[in-house]
Amino acid sequence: MPGSPAVKMEIGDYYYRSREYDKALLNFSKALEDRPKDSAILQYIAELWRRQGLFEQAMEYMEQG
């Protein structure tokens, strides 16, 4: 399904690998709205924050996951 969390995750992953972090975060955040306790989504966001050097935010999402 086009609007499913899994599709949003795949699109986010594409942008993450393309180093378009703002677009990746947007898609990961939309997926997280649908599945707020999904550890995989939280992990992706934590890795994104880590890549950007935002370690406190990364740790926050790691701990939630």
N, C-alpha and C positions, 0 to 999 in steps of 0.2 A: 504494500500500500504506500502511495507517495508520501503521505504525511505521518507515517508511523515513526516511532522512536528509532527503530533499526535503520530506516532510511536516513533520518537526520544524523545518526551516528556515522553512517558511511560517508555522507556528504561532509560532515565535520572532519572525518579522518582524511578525506581527500585534501581539504584545505590545510589541515595540519601538516600533511606531508609536503604540501606546496609552499609551506611557510607563510600562509595567509592566516595568521593567528586570530585576527578579529573575526573573520568569516567562520573560522573553525569554532571559536568560542560561541558565536551566535547559534550555530547549529547544535553544539553540545548542550547549550543552555536550554534550547527548545526541547531537546530530548529529555533533559533533566526535569522539565516542567511536567512531562507525562509520566516519568518514572523517578520521583525524587529520592529514592533510596537505592537506586541502581549503582552498585559498586563499580561496574565497568565505566559508566559515564563519569562518575566522580574521579576515577583514575585518569581518564583521558584529560579532564579539565586540570587535574593536578599536574600532569605531565606538561600541559600547555603552559601553565603558570611557571613551572620550573624552567622550561625553555626560555621564557622571557626574563628569568632572573628574579621572579617574584616568589621567593621561597616561603614567606609567611603564608601567603594565599595557598601555595602548593601544599604546605603541611596541613592547613585547615581541611582541604578537600581529601587529602590522604587519610586523615584521622576519621572523617565522616564515612569514607569507604571501608 
